[in-house]
Amino acid sequence: MKAKATVRLLFTSEKHLNALINALTPEINKQITTRSKTTLTKENRFLVLDVEANDTVALRAALNSYLRWINSTTNVLETLEHNL
């Protein structure tokens, strides 16, 4: 069974969006599992995360990983912006 999910996240800062894409590009380029495939694209001010997996367990694992990385990176960027 194939499972797919698309997550579109709106960013108010183009700078944060570009930094986030740069931070996650190594993870996208070297995916460690064959159970899922993930792509990140930028559409205007949206970050689009597409995940396709062999099953729902792999889909959930990949989504959780990428959403946590996105959240962590966004928190770091916001903290840096407010402290500079």
Sequence and secondary structure as in RCSB ss.txt:
>XXXX:A:sequence
MKAKATVRLLFTSEKHLNALINALTPEINKQITTRSKTTLTKENRFLVLDVEANDTVALRAALNSYLRWINSTTN
VLETLEHNL
>XXXX:A:secstr
  EEEEEEEE S HHHHHHHHHHHHHHHHS S SSEEEEEEEETTEEEEEEEESSHHHHHHHHHHHHHHHHHHHH
HHHHHHHH 
